[in-house]
Amino acid sequence: MAKYDATFTELTAAGTVTELHRFPFYPDKEFQPDTCFECKDSLFFLRIASFFVLLQKIMGRILAIDYGSKRVGLAVTDPLNMFAQSLDTVPVHEVLLYLQKYCAKESVERFIVGRALQMNGEESNSMQYIHAFVKTLSKQFPEIPVTFVDERFTSVLAQKTMIDAGLKKKDRQVKATVDKIAATIILQTYLESNR
């Protein structure tokens, strides 16, 4: 409750009350939550807004990484960790810098990394690069846990998703788009397995 009150106080001090509570015909009217019905409504919505701001601070997003030899597909959840959405595709040599910038502005509670497996369940050759990346990732973000998720068939599913979405053949051949969608599928797989 103390955290909620602190968040409410931050919003009130930031002038959110005046943003939520406007009197178009009486611009000089003061905010009076004890006596004014419209002020009470504004106060109610302000409390709801402060609750969701606090929820976003507490929860953090989950970020999925489809690590490739040239590009890295990224996907992220909404602030309530209900839905996966594609984020970006970045070159391999820029991914750690990108993640540093992203984590500086957004709260991230977990990294999900695609685990490249063969059909027999053994790790593919590309896992040596993925393990090296995860080791570096864990050093740079020691407070954020890393979870592996089987990424078999994600590229095939990404292609199918693009066909179903009506993308033209030329657009489906853009590897960056495939990587983003594959990361989204990895993240959605994780979310569904943890519901």
Secondary structure, 3 states (H helix, E strand, C coil): CHHHHHHHHHHHHCCHHHHHCCCCCCCCCCCCCCCCHHHHHHHHHHHHHHHHHHHHHHHCEEEEEEECCCEEEEEEECCCCCCEEEEEEEEHHHHHHHHHHHHHHCCEEEEEEEECECCCCCECCCHHHHHHHHHHHHHHCCCCCEEEEECCCHHHHHHHHHHHCCCCHHHHCCHHHHHHHHHHHHHHHHHHHCC
